[in-house]
Amino acid sequence: MRLSPPQSRLRSLDAYRGITIAAMILVNDPGAVENTYPALLHAPWTGWTFADTIFPAFLWIIGVSITLSTAARLARGDDRGTLLRHGLQRSALLFLIGIALSDLTFPVRTFPYFRFEDYLPLTGVLQKIAVCYLAATAIFLWTTWRGVIAWIIGLSAVYVALMSLFTVPNCNAGTWTVDCNFAGYIDRVLLEGHLWRNDAKQDPDGLGSLLPAITSVLFGVLAGYVLKADARPSGQVGWMLMMAGALMPLGLLLSLWIPISKPLWTPSFAIFMAGLSSACMAFWIWVADLRQWVRWLKPLEIFGMNAIAAYIVSIAGMNVAKIHFSGKTLYDDVCMAIASPENASLIYAALHVLGVFLVVWFMYRKRWFLRI
């Protein structure tokens, strides 16, 4: 881990990464779940909402970054083994940070003012990013764009075969329900005691859904090939829209047989969200690199240049913002006093985003950029 300035980049790439991490923070910390607008809540099992688009978009942009940054290092003469070792180090560090953030609660009221959970959480956002990033990096290093497509098809086919043909005990084969799906079953068998402990029907970041999640990064790798091949912003916009026009209908068509589900991270979900991410990238390229409306993009760039730091700060901020000061809390005694329950929840989440931004803005002013 190091604090260093970013290398050369597309302004639209930072803006895309920034809006994604800001949206992730907004969704992750509402004032009260029961008062949250439906679009900011994840779909219970099948279907999708705005909240369900954020994590696949982040994985997709990681894939774009893999292509652009790794290809540049290969062009400078770095060998594949060195790049893979670097990827392994980054992945391991991300995984360990994810475990630490999941296991550590800070602050608490008594000395030493933090505590560890009574179990070791092996799943979570950063843990999933770490594994998907490492797998996609290895695939990129030893294949061409045709190989990436083959891996997407192969990983999706293996996942569908396991979900369709494996019979969960006391269930029928090929079911996609909460209690009888293969992904959840394999998580319970291999990760018992190390999954999320919350009210979710199934851990969305478990082992069973990793294969199609890797394809979300690989779709970004493909988009990176396109962006690298055509340096003209107008051409990049056109190619991104073509990818969106192909992938979104394909995902919807596939959903007639395989439901769109974030907890299962089904291939239909991965494909549709890759198309949606491509459409969003087209928009950001048009705004940032073609129209060059840069002034109002600056806050998003600042977020995007320190995305991992922003996420880490947001996790700590979730706990700090809920502290009682003289028996009062920010949500109950401030936000609820000035707005309806739904708007109060949204204001609280927006204030959390603002608080995180102030931290990464300070880091930006100091030229501190967290690189893993």
Secondary structure, 3 states (H helix, E strand, C coil): CEECCCCCCCHHHHHHHHHHHHHHHHHHCCCCHHHCCHHHCCCCCCCCCHHHHHHHHHHHHHHHHHHHHHHHHHHCCCCHHHHHHHHHHHHHHHHHHHHHHHHEECCCCCCCCCEECCCCCCCCHHHHHHHHHHHHHHHHHHCCHHHHHHHHHHHHHHHHHHHHHCCCCCCCCCCCCCCCCHHHHHHHHHCCCCCCCCCCCCCCCCCCCHHHHHHHHHHHHHHHHHHHHCCCHHHHHHHHHHHHHHHHHHHHHHCCCCCCCCCCCCHHHHHHHHHHHHHHHHHHHHHHHHCCCCHHHHHHHHHHHCHHHHHHHHHHHHHHCCCCECCECHHHHHHHHHCCHHHHHHHHHHHHHHHHHHHHHHHHHCCCCEEC
